[in-house]
């Protein structure tokens, strides 16, 4: 078997699935949650909103990149053997099908169910009652009209710049002619009715959902802002007749490339590029179904949009507004009961975290456990007189980050604070520029990332003077230092003062700040220099063990898998007899059922209430299992173009806990979907199987731990002492 399989060329395109089509398949799985009748109604509209937001970003970055390649005449094939032109055609077809399914879900399923459950969406202003019209017109006059900028287009007023992702109303208008009077801007009256283009942007600063007065008890009615503006278009163009009005929305190329080697000031260059993002090439046009042909032709011509990039929408444009609808009051029974992150059993409120970490390593599992120990780790370090230095990497942080505030306080308290703020974190660039400047102002040493690389690793180092000498405390994680997303994303982290890891952490920050490469590493492996080789070594070790009839197994959990070298190594390991189980949330370019692998590879994707974000890697290692966690996925960008960290789980007790995370997810029968040989995903056959929902089971487990802890505390006898005696 070994000789036969060794001759198989696993680099052939037929063994790989296209990255972009795999992503669309992932977004279809998210859409599947919106279509799932077992899920509470408001959770379903939330998932539909997420698919719309995902698709926007996909177009702005991935489709934009493909268009750039096609325009540049780039013909190189991807790992699946597709040229950029072929990819663009396939993506175009797949996204049109996805959008059709989105709106079929919205119109046929969700809207009627919302109405049945006391929330009526008025889709067209023509449906308003006389009383509604009075209310809407007053609302327009008082709240909307002062904000709007109506723009007519003629020989003296060119077609306006339409901002990226903005929702607009386009109209065809004709001049009103009155006897004895001439329009201010027109010296001659037209002999025949001429149609002109006019437009107004629906302002994003105003709520898109407007509640109407209740007609009957228990039923709420809402209307979208663009419908209110459309009804009142005549008030914006007083000297014109409004012939027709239709909404439209465009997506622009928001991907930008930096020539970092020639950039003197990265921060200023990124600020300049961000402004260009609003005016990049138009790559997608959404219009309401039934739009007047002449109006569409004008928009298409002015925006230079290809016919295939036009999406005719049978309903409201830009379904991201559904996330705001999700937040409407009074529908709590139609949402999942919010989960409150539980306390970490090893940590009491007010504990000295440094003392706790000295006792043993601490594992953190978010969002099931609170993110506060990470925040408190920085806060305590900022206040602690024994702390000499704090060093941290920041990729994405929340809008009002307590970590930023703690780092600033630490610098103001005289500590040595070094922070690497990744300015190139896509769509968080502006936010990160603000934080970078705030930290610099407070006295922190701020590093703006590395030339040619994104720093994506999540690491914090605290250096503390103690009786025994200087001790290093480290936090390593799979997710961002973002207290907001930590309530929504599943991630793992470790707090440790392991001496060898502390040495490695120091080496990491010396590399980031001074390009100093250590002679060797104790436990950590870093991309882009060593991490990929480390993964390939671990996979090949399992392959050799299988060939020698030693226990061999790989279980790997990540967000995306598309690195060809890793995939090829997995195929070869499976062909040698290694049992491989992959938990891949999003993109997966690996195929199942490949010749010679003997069905030894199983791929599942879990899409649930929380966003699966942790990266965990298990290697059987001949009966001496090794467990690792990382900030990196198995993608070329993570392994070759980013600074990432792979770190081992060394503590035996923590190993069991991390393995339990994998085990529970491998047993999921409700949310897990399995990759088929044709690239589709199907749910497991639930017949005669005990039902398991991994995320729900974790919620129950951690709540039980919290309850147990409270009971134990309640049983502890705390004697009361006379204060004067204590003193």
C-alpha positions as CSV (number, residue, x, y, z in Angstrom):
1,X,0.0,0.0,0.0
2,X,2.8,2.4,0.9
3,X,4.6,2.0,-2.5
4,X,1.4,2.5,-4.4
5,X,0.3,5.6,-2.5
6,X,3.8,7.2,-2.5
7,X,3.5,7.5,-6.3
8,X,0.3,9.4,-6.1
9,X,0.8,13.0,-7.1
10,X,-1.3,15.0,-4.6
11,X,-0.4,18.3,-6.2
12,X,-2.8,17.8,-9.1
13,X,-5.6,20.4,-9.3
14,X,-8.4,17.8,-9.1
15,X,-7.4,17.2,-5.5
16,X,-8.2,20.7,-4.4
17,X,-11.3,22.9,-4.1
18,X,-11.3,26.5,-5.1
19,X,-11.0,28.9,-2.2
20,X,-13.6,31.4,-3.3
21,X,-16.2,28.8,-4.0
22,X,-15.5,27.1,-0.7
23,X,-16.1,30.5,1.1
24,X,-19.5,30.8,-0.7
25,X,-20.3,27.3,0.5
26,X,-19.5,28.5,4.0
27,X,-21.8,31.5,3.7
28,X,-24.5,29.1,2.5
29,X,-24.0,27.1,5.7
30,X,-24.6,30.4,7.6
31,X,-27.7,31.0,5.5
32,X,-28.8,27.5,6.4
33,X,-29.1,28.7,10.0
34,X,-31.5,31.4,8.8
35,X,-33.5,28.7,7.1
36,X,-33.6,26.3,10.1
37,X,-37.1,26.2,11.5
38,X,-35.9,24.9,14.8
39,X,-34.0,28.1,15.6
40,X,-35.8,31.1,17.2
41,X,-37.2,33.5,14.7
42,X,-35.0,36.5,15.6
43,X,-31.9,34.3,15.6
44,X,-32.8,33.4,12.0
45,X,-33.0,37.1,10.9
46,X,-29.6,37.7,12.7
47,X,-28.0,34.9,10.6
48,X,-29.5,36.3,7.4
49,X,-28.0,39.7,8.3
50,X,-24.6,38.0,8.9
51,X,-24.7,36.4,5.4
52,X,-25.3,39.9,3.9
53,X,-22.4,41.5,5.8
54,X,-20.1,38.5,4.9
55,X,-21.0,38.9,1.2
56,X,-20.2,42.6,1.3
57,X,-16.7,42.0,2.6
58,X,-16.3,39.1,0.2
59,X,-17.0,41.4,-2.8
60,X,-14.9,44.3,-1.5
61,X,-11.8,42.1,-1.0
62,X,-11.9,38.7,-2.8
63,X,-14.0,39.6,-5.9
64,X,-12.1,42.9,-6.1
65,X,-8.8,41.0,-6.1
66,X,-10.0,38.7,-8.9
67,X,-11.1,41.6,-11.0
68,X,-7.7,43.3,-10.5
69,X,-6.0,40.1,-11.7
70,X,-8.3,39.8,-14.7
71,X,-7.7,43.5,-15.6
72,X,-4.0,43.0,-15.3
73,X,-4.1,40.0,-17.7
74,X,-3.0,37.6,-15.0
75,X,-3.7,34.0,-16.1
76,X,-1.9,31.8,-13.5
77,X,-4.1,29.0,-12.2
78,X,-5.0,28.5,-8.5
79,X,-4.5,25.2,-6.7
80,X,-7.8,24.0,-8.2
81,X,-6.6,24.7,-11.7
82,X,-8.8,27.8,-12.3
83,X,-7.7,31.0,-13.9
84,X,-8.8,34.3,-12.4
85,X,-11.3,34.7,-15.3
86,X,-12.8,31.2,-14.6
87,X,-12.9,31.9,-10.9
88,X,-14.7,35.2,-11.5
89,X,-17.3,33.5,-13.7
90,X,-17.9,30.7,-11.2
91,X,-18.1,33.1,-8.3
92,X,-20.5,35.3,-10.2
93,X,-22.9,32.4,-10.8
94,X,-22.6,31.1,-7.2
95,X,-23.2,34.6,-5.6
96,X,-26.2,35.2,-7.8
97,X,-27.6,31.9,-6.6
98,X,-26.8,32.8,-3.0
99,X,-28.5,36.2,-3.2
100,X,-31.6,34.5,-4.7
101,X,-31.7,32.1,-1.8
102,X,-31.2,35.0,0.7
103,X,-34.3,36.8,-0.6
104,X,-36.4,33.6,-1.0
105,X,-35.6,33.1,2.7
106,X,-36.5,36.7,3.6
107,X,-39.6,37.1,1.5
108,X,-41.2,33.6,1.7
109,X,-40.2,32.5,5.2
110,X,-39.1,35.3,7.6
111,X,-41.4,38.2,6.7
112,X,-44.6,36.2,7.0
113,X,-43.3,34.7,10.3
114,X,-42.4,38.1,11.7
115,X,-46.0,39.3,10.9
116,X,-47.5,36.3,12.6
117,X,-45.4,37.0,15.7
118,X,-46.3,40.7,16.0
119,X,-43.8,42.5,13.8
120,X,-45.0,43.8,10.5
121,X,-42.6,45.2,8.0
122,X,-44.2,47.8,5.7
123,X,-42.3,47.1,2.5
124,X,-43.8,49.9,0.3
125,X,-44.9,53.3,1.4
126,X,-47.9,52.9,-0.9
127,X,-49.3,50.5,1.8
128,X,-49.4,53.2,4.5
129,X,-52.8,54.3,5.9
130,X,-53.8,57.9,5.9
131,X,-52.8,58.2,9.6
132,X,-49.5,56.6,8.8
133,X,-48.8,59.0,6.0
134,X,-49.3,62.0,8.3
135,X,-46.9,60.4,10.8
136,X,-44.3,59.5,8.2
137,X,-44.4,63.0,6.5
138,X,-44.0,64.7,9.9
139,X,-41.1,62.4,10.7
140,X,-39.5,63.2,7.3
141,X,-39.9,67.0,7.8
142,X,-38.5,67.0,11.4
143,X,-35.8,64.4,11.3
144,X,-34.8,63.4,7.7
145,X,-35.2,66.5,5.4
146,X,-32.5,68.6,7.1
147,X,-29.9,65.9,6.7
148,X,-30.5,65.1,3.0
149,X,-28.5,66.4,0.0
150,X,-30.5,66.0,-3.1
151,X,-28.4,66.0,-6.3
152,X,-29.6,66.6,-9.8
153,X,-27.5,65.8,-12.8
154,X,-27.3,68.0,-15.9
155,X,-24.7,69.7,-18.1
156,X,-23.5,71.9,-15.2
157,X,-23.8,69.3,-12.5
158,X,-21.9,66.1,-13.2
159,X,-22.8,62.6,-11.9
160,X,-21.9,62.6,-8.2
161,X,-19.5,60.3,-6.6
162,X,-21.4,57.4,-5.0
163,X,-19.8,56.2,-1.8
164,X,-19.0,52.6,-1.2
165,X,-21.7,50.5,0.5
166,X,-24.1,53.6,0.6
167,X,-27.8,53.1,-0.1
168,X,-29.1,55.6,-2.6
169,X,-32.4,56.5,-4.3
170,X,-32.1,57.2,-8.0
171,X,-34.8,59.0,-9.8
172,X,-35.8,60.2,-13.3
173,X,-37.2,63.7,-13.2
174,X,-38.6,66.2,-15.7
175,X,-38.8,69.9,-15.4
176,X,-42.0,71.6,-14.4
177,X,-43.1,74.3,-16.9
178,X,-45.1,77.2,-15.7
179,X,-46.5,79.9,-18.0
180,X,-44.7,83.2,-17.7
181,X,-41.9,81.7,-15.5
182,X,-38.6,80.1,-16.2
183,X,-36.6,77.8,-14.0
184,X,-33.6,79.5,-12.3
185,X,-31.1,77.1,-14.0
186,X,-32.7,76.8,-17.4
187,X,-32.9,79.7,-19.9
188,X,-35.0,77.8,-22.4
189,X,-38.0,75.7,-22.0
190,X,-37.8,72.3,-23.6
191,X,-40.2,71.6,-26.4
192,X,-40.6,68.0,-25.3
193,X,-40.4,66.4,-21.9
194,X,-36.7,65.6,-21.1
195,X,-35.8,63.2,-18.4
196,X,-32.9,63.9,-16.1
197,X,-31.2,61.8,-13.4
198,X,-31.3,62.8,-9.8
199,X,-30.2,61.0,-6.6
200,X,-30.1,61.3,-2.9
201,X,-28.1,59.2,-0.4
202,X,-30.0,57.5,2.4
203,X,-28.1,58.8,5.4
204,X,-26.4,56.2,7.5
205,X,-26.4,58.6,10.5
206,X,-30.2,58.1,10.8
207,X,-31.9,54.9,12.0
208,X,-32.9,52.8,9.0
209,X,-35.8,51.2,10.8
210,X,-38.6,53.6,11.8
211,X,-41.4,52.4,14.1
212,X,-44.9,53.4,13.2
213,X,-47.7,54.0,15.7
214,X,-49.4,50.8,16.8
215,X,-52.8,50.0,15.2
216,X,-53.6,47.1,17.4
217,X,-52.3,46.0,20.7
218,X,-49.3,43.7,20.6
219,X,-48.4,44.4,16.9
220,X,-45.4,46.5,16.1
221,X,-45.0,48.0,12.6
222,X,-41.8,49.3,11.0
223,X,-40.9,50.9,7.8
224,X,-37.5,51.4,6.2
225,X,-36.0,54.9,6.0
226,X,-35.6,54.8,2.2
227,X,-39.4,54.3,1.8
228,X,-40.0,57.4,3.8
229,X,-37.6,59.4,1.6
230,X,-39.0,57.9,-1.6
231,X,-42.5,59.0,-0.6
232,X,-41.2,62.6,-0.1
233,X,-39.0,62.8,-3.1
234,X,-41.1,65.6,-4.5
235,X,-40.1,67.8,-1.6
236,X,-36.4,67.4,-2.5
237,X,-36.8,68.4,-6.2
238,X,-39.5,71.1,-6.1
239,X,-39.1,72.2,-9.7
240,X,-39.3,68.7,-11.1
241,X,-41.9,66.1,-11.7
242,X,-40.7,62.8,-10.2
243,X,-41.2,60.2,-13.0
244,X,-39.8,57.2,-11.1
245,X,-37.7,56.4,-8.0
246,X,-35.7,53.2,-7.3
247,X,-33.1,52.4,-4.6
248,X,-29.6,51.3,-5.7
249,X,-26.4,50.4,-3.8
250,X,-22.9,49.9,-5.0
251,X,-19.9,47.9,-3.7
252,X,-16.4,49.2,-4.5
253,X,-12.9,47.7,-4.5
254,X,-11.8,48.2,-0.9
255,X,-8.6,46.2,-1.2
256,X,-5.5,48.3,-1.2
257,X,-1.8,47.4,-1.6
258,X,0.9,49.2,0.2
259,X,4.4,49.7,-1.1
260,X,5.7,49.4,2.4
261,X,9.4,49.4,1.5
262,X,9.0,52.9,0.0
263,X,6.8,54.2,2.7
264,X,8.4,56.6,5.2
265,X,5.4,56.8,7.6
266,X,3.1,53.7,7.5
267,X,0.4,55.4,9.6
268,X,0.1,58.4,7.3
269,X,0.2,56.1,4.2
270,X,-2.6,53.9,5.5
271,X,-4.7,57.0,6.3
272,X,-4.3,58.2,2.7
273,X,-5.3,54.7,1.3
274,X,-8.4,54.5,3.6
275,X,-9.7,57.7,1.9
276,X,-9.3,56.0,-1.5
277,X,-11.4,53.0,-0.3
278,X,-14.6,55.0,-0.7
279,X,-13.9,55.7,-4.4
280,X,-12.4,52.4,-5.7
281,X,-13.7,50.7,-8.8
282,X,-17.4,49.8,-8.6
283,X,-17.6,46.0,-8.7
284,X,-21.2,45.3,-7.7
285,X,-24.5,47.1,-8.3
286,X,-27.7,46.2,-6.4
287,X,-31.0,47.6,-7.8
288,X,-34.6,46.9,-6.9
289,X,-36.3,44.4,-9.1
290,X,-38.4,46.1,-11.7
291,X,-36.2,49.2,-12.0
292,X,-37.0,51.5,-14.9
293,X,-34.7,50.5,-17.8
294,X,-33.6,54.1,-18.7
295,X,-32.7,54.8,-15.0
296,X,-30.7,51.6,-14.9
297,X,-28.8,52.4,-18.1
298,X,-27.7,55.8,-16.7
299,X,-26.4,54.3,-13.4
300,X,-24.7,51.4,-15.3
301,X,-23.0,53.8,-17.7
302,X,-21.8,56.2,-15.1
303,X,-20.5,53.6,-12.8
304,X,-18.9,51.5,-15.6
305,X,-20.7,48.3,-14.3
306,X,-20.8,45.1,-16.3
307,X,-24.1,43.5,-16.8
308,X,-23.0,40.4,-14.8
309,X,-22.2,42.5,-11.8
310,X,-25.8,43.8,-11.5
311,X,-28.0,42.1,-8.9
312,X,-31.8,42.8,-9.2
313,X,-33.2,42.4,-5.7
314,X,-36.8,41.4,-5.0
315,X,-37.1,43.4,-1.7
316,X,-35.2,45.7,0.5
317,X,-31.5,46.3,-0.4
318,X,-28.8,45.6,2.1
319,X,-30.1,43.1,4.5
320,X,-27.6,44.1,7.2
321,X,-30.4,46.2,8.6
322,X,-31.8,43.0,10.1
323,X,-29.2,43.1,12.8
324,X,-30.8,46.4,14.0
325,X,-34.2,44.7,13.8
326,X,-32.8,41.8,15.9
327,X,-32.3,44.4,18.7
328,X,-35.9,45.6,18.8
329,X,-37.4,45.5,22.3
330,X,-40.4,43.3,23.1
331,X,-39.4,40.1,21.3
332,X,-37.2,38.4,23.9
333,X,-39.2,35.2,23.5
334,X,-38.1,35.0,19.9
335,X,-34.3,35.1,20.7
336,X,-32.0,32.7,22.4
337,X,-31.7,33.4,26.1
338,X,-28.5,35.4,26.4
339,X,-25.6,33.4,27.8
340,X,-23.6,35.1,30.6
341,X,-19.9,34.2,30.5
342,X,-19.1,32.2,33.6
343,X,-16.3,32.9,36.1
344,X,-13.0,31.0,35.9
345,X,-13.1,28.5,38.9
346,X,-9.4,29.1,39.7
347,X,-9.9,32.9,40.0
348,X,-11.9,34.7,42.6
349,X,-12.9,38.4,42.3
350,X,-10.1,40.5,43.7
351,X,-7.5,37.7,43.5
352,X,-3.8,38.5,43.0
353,X,-3.6,37.0,39.5
354,X,0.2,36.8,39.6
355,X,0.0,34.6,42.7
356,X,-2.6,32.4,41.0
357,X,-0.5,32.0,37.9
358,X,2.5,31.1,40.0
359,X,0.5,28.2,41.5
360,X,-0.4,26.7,38.1
361,X,-1.2,27.5,34.5
362,X,-4.8,28.7,33.9
363,X,-6.8,27.8,30.8
364,X,-9.5,30.3,29.6
365,X,-12.3,29.3,27.3
366,X,-14.3,32.2,25.8
367,X,-17.2,33.0,25.6
368,X,-18.2,30.3,28.0
369,X,-15.8,31.8,30.5
370,X,-15.5,35.5,31.1
371,X,-12.8,37.5,29.3
372,X,-12.2,39.6,32.5
373,X,-9.1,37.7,33.7
374,X,-7.3,38.8,30.6
375,X,-8.4,42.4,31.2
376,X,-7.6,42.2,34.9
377,X,-4.2,40.7,34.0
378,X,-3.3,44.0,32.2
379,X,-5.0,46.2,34.8
380,X,-3.2,44.6,37.8
381,X,0.1,44.8,35.9
382,X,-0.6,48.5,35.3
383,X,-1.1,49.2,39.0
384,X,1.5,46.7,40.5
385,X,4.6,48.5,41.8
386,X,6.7,45.4,41.2
387,X,5.8,45.3,37.4
388,X,8.6,46.6,35.3
389,X,7.3,46.2,31.8
390,X,4.3,45.2,29.8
391,X,4.5,44.1,26.1
392,X,1.5,43.2,24.0
393,X,0.3,42.7,20.4
394,X,-3.0,44.2,19.3
395,X,-4.8,43.2,16.1
396,X,-8.4,44.1,16.7
397,X,-9.8,45.7,19.9
398,X,-13.2,47.0,20.9
399,X,-14.5,50.5,20.5
400,X,-14.0,51.4,24.1
401,X,-11.2,49.0,25.1
402,X,-10.4,48.6,28.8
403,X,-7.1,47.0,27.7
404,X,-6.1,50.2,25.9
405,X,-7.0,52.2,29.0
406,X,-4.9,49.9,31.2
407,X,-1.9,50.1,28.9
408,X,-2.1,53.9,28.9
409,X,-2.4,53.9,32.7
410,X,0.7,51.6,32.9
411,X,2.8,54.0,30.9
412,X,1.6,56.9,32.9
413,X,2.6,55.0,36.0
414,X,6.2,54.8,34.7
415,X,6.3,51.3,33.4
416,X,8.0,50.3,30.2
417,X,5.1,49.6,27.8
418,X,5.6,48.3,24.3
419,X,2.6,47.7,22.1
420,X,2.5,46.4,18.5
421,X,-0.6,47.8,16.9
422,X,-1.3,46.2,13.6
423,X,-2.4,49.1,11.4
424,X,-3.1,46.7,8.5
425,X,-5.9,44.8,10.2
426,X,-8.5,44.9,7.4
427,X,-11.5,47.2,8.1
428,X,-10.1,48.0,11.5
429,X,-7.3,50.3,10.2
430,X,-9.0,53.6,11.3
431,X,-9.8,52.2,14.7
432,X,-6.3,51.0,15.3
433,X,-4.8,54.4,14.1
434,X,-6.9,56.1,16.9
435,X,-5.6,53.6,19.5
436,X,-2.0,53.9,18.3
437,X,-2.1,57.7,18.8
438,X,-3.7,57.5,22.2
439,X,-1.1,55.0,23.4
440,X,1.7,57.1,22.1
441,X,0.3,60.1,23.8
442,X,0.2,58.2,27.1
443,X,3.9,57.4,26.7
444,X,3.8,53.8,25.3
445,X,6.3,52.7,22.8
446,X,4.1,51.8,19.8
447,X,5.3,49.7,16.9
448,X,3.1,49.9,13.7
449,X,3.5,46.3,12.5
450,X,6.4,44.9,10.4
451,X,7.2,45.7,6.7
452,X,5.5,43.2,4.4
453,X,3.9,41.3,7.3
454,X,0.7,41.4,9.4
455,X,1.3,40.7,13.1
456,X,-1.7,38.5,13.9
457,X,-0.3,36.6,17.0
458,X,-2.0,37.2,20.4
459,X,0.6,37.5,23.1
460,X,1.1,39.6,26.3
461,X,4.3,39.6,28.4
462,X,4.4,41.1,31.9
463,X,7.9,41.4,33.5
464,X,7.8,41.6,37.3
465,X,10.4,42.0,40.0
466,X,10.0,39.4,42.8
467,X,12.0,38.1,45.7
468,X,13.5,35.3,43.6
469,X,14.4,37.7,40.9
470,X,12.7,38.8,37.7
471,X,9.7,36.6,36.6
472,X,7.9,36.7,33.3
473,X,4.1,36.2,33.1
474,X,2.6,35.4,29.7
475,X,-0.8,35.3,28.1
476,X,-1.1,33.4,24.8
477,X,-4.4,33.1,22.9
478,X,-6.2,32.1,19.8
479,X,-8.4,35.2,19.6
480,X,-8.1,39.0,19.7
481,X,-7.7,41.2,22.7
482,X,-11.3,42.4,22.2
483,X,-13.6,42.3,25.1
484,X,-16.7,42.7,22.9
485,X,-16.0,39.9,20.4
486,X,-14.9,37.6,23.3
487,X,-18.6,37.3,24.1
488,X,-19.4,36.0,20.6
489,X,-16.3,34.2,19.4
490,X,-15.1,30.8,20.8
491,X,-11.4,31.1,21.7
492,X,-8.9,29.6,24.1
493,X,-6.1,31.2,26.0
494,X,-3.4,30.3,28.6
495,X,-2.0,32.3,31.5
496,X,1.4,31.0,32.5
497,X,4.7,31.9,34.1
498,X,6.6,28.9,32.6
499,X,10.2,30.1,32.5
500,X,10.9,28.6,29.0
501,X,7.8,30.2,27.5
502,X,8.7,33.5,29.2
503,X,12.1,33.4,27.5
504,X,10.4,32.7,24.1
505,X,7.9,35.6,24.7
506,X,10.8,37.9,25.3
507,X,12.4,36.7,22.0
508,X,9.1,37.3,20.2
509,X,9.0,41.0,21.3
510,X,12.7,41.5,20.6
511,X,12.0,40.3,17.1
512,X,9.0,42.6,16.6
513,X,10.8,45.7,17.9
514,X,14.3,45.1,16.8
515,X,14.4,42.3,14.2
516,X,16.5,40.2,16.6
517,X,16.2,36.5,15.8
518,X,17.0,34.1,18.6
519,X,19.4,31.2,18.1
520,X,16.6,28.7,19.1
521,X,13.2,28.4,20.7
522,X,12.1,26.5,23.7
523,X,8.4,25.8,23.0
524,X,7.0,28.5,20.7
525,X,7.0,28.2,16.9
526,X,6.6,31.4,14.8
527,X,5.4,32.2,11.3
528,X,6.6,33.1,8.8
529,X,10.0,31.6,9.5
530,X,9.4,28.3,11.4
531,X,5.7,27.5,11.9
532,X,4.9,25.9,8.6
533,X,7.9,23.6,8.8
534,X,6.8,22.7,12.4
535,X,3.3,21.7,11.2
536,X,4.7,19.7,8.3
537,X,7.1,17.9,10.7
538,X,4.2,17.0,13.1
539,X,2.1,15.7,10.3
540,X,4.9,13.7,8.8
541,X,5.7,12.3,12.2
542,X,2.2,10.8,12.4
543,X,2.7,9.4,8.9
544,X,5.9,7.6,9.9
545,X,4.2,6.3,13.1
546,X,1.3,4.9,11.0
547,X,3.8,3.2,8.7
548,X,5.5,1.6,11.7
549,X,2.1,0.5,13.1
550,X,2.4,3.0,16.0
551,X,-0.7,4.9,17.2
552,X,-1.3,7.8,14.7
553,X,-4.1,10.3,14.6
554,X,-4.5,14.0,13.9
555,X,-7.4,16.2,15.1
556,X,-7.2,19.8,14.0
557,X,-9.6,22.6,14.5
558,X,-9.3,25.9,12.6
559,X,-11.2,28.6,10.7
560,X,-9.8,27.9,7.2
561,X,-7.6,25.3,5.4
562,X,-6.2,26.1,2.0
563,X,-2.4,25.8,2.2
564,X,-1.4,23.4,-0.6
565,X,1.7,22.0,1.2
566,X,-0.3,21.2,4.4
567,X,-3.1,19.6,2.4
568,X,-0.6,17.5,0.4
569,X,1.0,16.4,3.7
570,X,-2.4,15.5,5.1
571,X,-3.3,13.4,2.0
572,X,0.0,11.5,2.2
573,X,-0.5,10.9,6.0
574,X,-4.0,9.6,5.4
575,X,-2.7,7.3,2.6
576,X,-0.2,5.9,5.1
577,X,-3.1,5.1,7.5
578,X,-3.3,8.2,9.8
579,X,-6.8,8.9,10.9
580,X,-7.4,12.6,10.4
581,X,-10.4,14.5,11.7
582,X,-10.6,18.2,10.8
583,X,-13.0,20.8,12.2
584,X,-12.9,23.6,9.7
585,X,-15.5,26.4,10.2
586,X,-15.0,28.2,6.9
587,X,-12.9,27.7,3.8
588,X,-11.6,24.2,3.1
589,X,-9.7,23.6,-0.2
590,X,-9.0,20.0,0.8
591,X,-11.3,17.4,-0.7
592,X,-12.6,14.2,0.9
593,X,-12.7,10.9,-0.8
594,X,-9.4,11.5,-2.6
595,X,-7.8,8.5,-4.3
596,X,-5.5,6.5,-2.1
597,X,-6.5,8.2,1.2
598,X,-8.8,5.3,2.1
599,X,-11.4,7.7,3.5
600,X,-9.1,8.4,6.4
601,X,-9.9,12.2,6.3
602,X,-13.1,13.5,7.8
603,X,-14.0,17.2,7.6
604,X,-16.8,18.9,9.5
605,X,-17.9,22.4,9.9
606,X,-19.8,23.8,12.9
607,X,-21.8,26.9,12.5
608,X,-23.7,27.9,15.6
609,X,-24.8,30.7,17.9
610,X,-21.2,31.6,18.6
611,X,-18.5,32.1,15.9
612,X,-16.0,29.2,16.1
613,X,-12.6,30.9,16.2
614,X,-10.2,28.7,18.2
615,X,-7.3,26.9,16.6
616,X,-6.4,23.6,18.3
617,X,-4.1,20.9,17.0
618,X,-3.8,17.3,18.4
619,X,-1.1,14.8,17.3
620,X,-1.2,11.2,18.7
621,X,2.6,11.0,18.6
622,X,2.8,7.2,19.0
623,X,0.8,7.2,22.2
624,X,2.3,10.3,23.8
625,X,-0.2,12.9,22.6
626,X,0.8,16.5,22.0
627,X,-1.7,19.4,22.0
628,X,-1.0,22.8,20.5
629,X,-3.0,26.0,20.1
630,X,-2.3,28.9,17.7
631,X,-3.3,32.2,16.3
632,X,-2.8,30.7,12.8
633,X,-5.0,28.9,10.4
634,X,-3.6,26.5,7.8
635,X,-3.6,29.2,5.1
636,X,-0.6,30.6,3.1
637,X,-1.3,34.1,4.5
638,X,-1.0,32.8,8.1
639,X,2.0,30.6,7.5
640,X,4.0,32.8,5.1
641,X,2.9,36.4,5.3
642,X,1.9,36.9,9.0
643,X,3.6,36.8,12.4
644,X,1.8,34.0,14.1
645,X,2.5,31.8,17.2
646,X,2.0,28.1,17.8
647,X,2.2,27.2,21.5
648,X,2.0,23.8,23.3
649,X,-0.3,22.9,26.1
650,X,2.2,21.5,28.6
651,X,0.2,21.1,31.8
652,X,-1.4,17.6,32.0
653,X,-4.7,18.9,33.5
654,X,-5.0,21.6,30.9
655,X,-4.3,19.1,28.2
656,X,-7.3,17.1,29.3
657,X,-9.5,20.3,29.2
658,X,-8.4,21.2,25.7
659,X,-8.9,17.6,24.4
660,X,-12.4,17.8,26.0
661,X,-13.1,20.8,23.7
662,X,-12.2,18.8,20.7
663,X,-14.0,15.7,21.9
664,X,-17.3,17.5,22.5
665,X,-17.1,19.1,19.0
666,X,-16.4,15.7,17.4
667,X,-19.5,14.4,19.0
668,X,-21.8,17.2,17.7
669,X,-24.8,15.9,15.8
670,X,-26.9,19.0,15.5
671,X,-24.7,21.8,14.2
672,X,-21.9,19.8,12.5
673,X,-22.0,19.5,8.7
674,X,-19.8,17.1,6.9
675,X,-17.8,17.8,3.7
676,X,-18.7,15.5,0.8
677,X,-16.5,14.5,-2.1
678,X,-18.4,16.8,-4.4
679,X,-17.7,19.9,-2.2
680,X,-21.2,20.0,-0.6
681,X,-21.9,19.8,3.1
682,X,-24.6,17.6,4.8
683,X,-25.7,17.2,8.3
684,X,-25.3,13.8,10.0
685,X,-28.0,11.3,10.0
686,X,-29.7,12.0,13.3
687,X,-31.8,8.8,13.4
688,X,-31.2,6.5,16.3
689,X,-28.4,8.9,17.5
690,X,-28.2,10.7,20.8
691,X,-28.4,14.4,20.0
692,X,-25.5,16.7,20.8
693,X,-25.0,20.4,20.3
694,X,-21.4,21.2,21.3
695,X,-22.0,24.9,22.0
696,X,-25.0,24.3,24.2
697,X,-23.2,21.5,26.1
698,X,-20.3,23.9,26.8
699,X,-22.8,26.5,28.1
700,X,-24.4,23.9,30.4
701,X,-21.0,22.6,31.6
702,X,-19.6,26.0,32.5
703,X,-22.8,27.1,34.2
704,X,-22.7,24.0,36.3
705,X,-19.1,24.8,37.3
706,X,-20.1,28.3,38.3
707,X,-23.1,26.9,40.4
708,X,-20.8,24.3,42.1
709,X,-18.3,27.0,42.9
710,X,-21.0,29.3,44.5
711,X,-22.3,26.3,46.6
712,X,-18.8,25.6,47.8
713,X,-18.3,29.1,48.8
714,X,-21.6,29.2,50.6
715,X,-20.5,26.2,52.7
716,X,-17.3,27.8,53.8
717,X,-17.4,29.0,57.4
718,X,-16.1,32.6,57.7
719,X,-15.7,33.6,61.4
720,X,-16.3,37.2,62.3
721,X,-13.6,38.9,64.2
722,X,-13.6,42.0,66.3
723,X,-12.0,44.7,64.3
724,X,-9.9,46.0,67.1
725,X,-8.5,42.5,67.9
726,X,-7.5,42.0,64.2
727,X,-5.7,45.3,64.1
